[in-house]
């Protein structure tokens, strides 16, 4: 078993979008809601090339993906996904440690995180703080959490 990180490239775009869709599908049961999610959160080639996106591999198997976007001088963790079948095995902590490393190398002092309430406990455990909540842009009637992480 060899774990490695690499900057996400165009050749991984299909795998990244499959990872995101399968992870999200596992937690959403209404097909109509997925249409809105796919429209908003499918990673596009231009987006991948313009931002800090990284993948975690175990040998040739993609375990995870994250992207940090610079939005009007505010950095936001736009994506953070672990292969659904690998949840609970410690890969989220490994991926998070790399988020922290990339932020430190890039002189990013804090990042905003927008997430569903089911993933908030993970981010809080990693050191983020809840700063509010808002309505989901894709799931009608669902509240999402707004978090902030001060890079160590």
C-alpha positions as CSV (number, residue, x, y, z in Angstrom):
1,X,0.0,0.0,0.0
2,X,1.5,3.3,-1.1
3,X,-0.2,6.6,-0.4
4,X,0.6,9.6,-2.5
5,X,-0.7,13.0,-3.2
6,X,-0.5,14.9,-6.5
7,X,-1.9,18.0,-8.0
8,X,-5.1,17.1,-9.8
9,X,-4.9,17.2,-13.6
10,X,-7.1,17.0,-16.6
11,X,-6.6,13.3,-16.9
12,X,-8.3,12.8,-13.4
13,X,-11.4,15.0,-14.1
14,X,-13.7,12.1,-14.8
15,X,-12.5,10.1,-11.8
16,X,-12.9,13.2,-9.6
17,X,-16.5,13.9,-10.7
18,X,-17.4,10.2,-10.3
19,X,-15.9,10.3,-6.7
20,X,-17.9,13.4,-5.9
21,X,-21.2,12.2,-7.4
22,X,-21.0,8.7,-5.8
23,X,-20.2,10.2,-2.4
24,X,-23.1,12.7,-2.6
25,X,-25.5,10.0,-4.0
26,X,-24.8,7.8,-1.0
27,X,-26.3,10.5,1.3
28,X,-29.1,11.9,-0.9
29,X,-32.2,9.9,-1.7
30,X,-34.1,12.2,-4.0
31,X,-33.1,12.1,-7.7
32,X,-34.4,15.6,-8.4
33,X,-32.1,17.0,-5.8
34,X,-29.1,15.4,-7.5
35,X,-29.8,17.3,-10.7
36,X,-29.2,20.6,-8.9
37,X,-26.1,19.3,-7.2
38,X,-24.6,18.0,-10.5
39,X,-25.3,21.4,-12.1
40,X,-23.5,23.3,-9.4
41,X,-20.7,21.0,-8.2
42,X,-19.4,19.1,-11.3
43,X,-15.8,20.1,-11.5
44,X,-15.0,21.7,-14.8
45,X,-11.6,21.6,-16.5
46,X,-11.0,25.4,-16.3
47,X,-11.8,25.3,-12.6
48,X,-9.5,22.4,-12.0
49,X,-6.6,24.2,-13.7
50,X,-7.2,27.5,-12.1
51,X,-7.3,26.3,-8.4
52,X,-5.4,24.2,-5.9
53,X,-6.9,20.8,-6.4
54,X,-5.2,17.6,-5.1
55,X,-5.9,13.9,-5.2
56,X,-4.9,11.2,-2.8
57,X,-4.1,7.8,-4.3
58,X,-3.4,4.4,-2.8
59,X,-1.4,2.8,-5.6
60,X,-3.6,3.5,-8.6
61,X,-6.9,3.9,-6.7
62,X,-8.2,7.5,-6.1
63,X,-9.1,7.7,-2.4
64,X,-9.8,11.4,-2.1
65,X,-9.9,14.9,-3.6
66,X,-10.0,18.4,-2.3
67,X,-9.9,21.9,-3.9
68,X,-9.1,25.2,-2.3
69,X,-10.5,28.2,-4.2
70,X,-9.5,31.8,-3.9
71,X,-12.8,33.8,-3.9
72,X,-12.3,37.5,-3.7
73,X,-9.3,37.1,-1.4
74,X,-11.0,34.6,0.8
75,X,-9.9,31.0,0.5
76,X,-12.6,28.4,0.6
77,X,-12.5,24.6,0.7
78,X,-14.8,24.0,-2.2
79,X,-14.5,20.2,-2.3
80,X,-13.3,17.6,0.2
81,X,-14.3,14.0,-0.7
82,X,-13.2,10.5,0.3
83,X,-14.1,7.5,-1.7
84,X,-17.4,6.4,0.1
85,X,-16.3,2.8,0.5
86,X,-13.2,4.0,2.4
87,X,-14.9,6.2,5.0
88,X,-13.9,5.5,8.6
89,X,-10.4,4.2,7.7
90,X,-8.5,7.4,8.5
91,X,-8.1,8.8,5.0
92,X,-10.1,11.9,5.9
93,X,-7.5,12.8,8.5
94,X,-4.7,12.1,6.1
95,X,-6.3,14.3,3.4
96,X,-7.0,17.0,6.0
97,X,-3.3,17.1,7.0
98,X,-2.5,17.7,3.4
99,X,-5.0,20.6,3.2
100,X,-3.2,22.1,6.1
101,X,0.2,21.5,4.5
102,X,-0.9,23.1,1.2
103,X,-2.3,26.1,3.0
104,X,0.9,26.6,5.0
105,X,3.0,26.4,1.8
106,X,0.7,28.8,0.1
107,X,0.7,31.2,3.0
108,X,-3.1,30.7,3.4
109,X,-3.9,31.6,7.0
110,X,-7.6,30.6,7.1
111,X,-10.1,28.9,5.0
112,X,-13.9,29.0,4.9
113,X,-15.9,25.7,4.7
114,X,-19.5,25.3,3.6
115,X,-20.8,21.9,4.4
116,X,-23.8,19.7,5.3
117,X,-24.5,19.1,8.9
118,X,-23.5,15.4,8.6
119,X,-19.9,16.3,7.9
120,X,-19.6,19.3,10.3
121,X,-18.4,17.0,13.2
122,X,-15.4,15.9,11.1
123,X,-14.3,19.5,10.4
124,X,-14.8,20.5,14.1
125,X,-12.6,17.6,15.1
126,X,-10.0,18.8,12.7
127,X,-10.0,22.3,14.3
128,X,-12.6,24.3,12.4
129,X,-15.1,26.5,14.2
130,X,-18.7,27.0,13.3
131,X,-19.4,30.6,12.4
132,X,-23.0,30.3,11.1
133,X,-25.4,28.6,8.8
134,X,-27.4,29.3,5.7
135,X,-29.8,27.7,3.2
136,X,-28.4,25.2,0.8
137,X,-28.1,26.4,-2.7
138,X,-29.0,23.0,-4.1
139,X,-31.2,21.2,-1.6
140,X,-34.4,23.1,-0.9
141,X,-35.3,23.4,2.7
142,X,-31.9,22.2,3.9
143,X,-29.6,24.2,6.2
144,X,-25.9,24.0,5.8
145,X,-23.1,25.0,8.2
146,X,-20.5,27.8,7.6
147,X,-17.2,27.0,9.2
148,X,-13.8,28.7,9.4
149,X,-10.4,27.0,9.9
150,X,-7.3,28.9,11.1
151,X,-4.4,27.1,9.5
152,X,-1.8,26.0,12.1
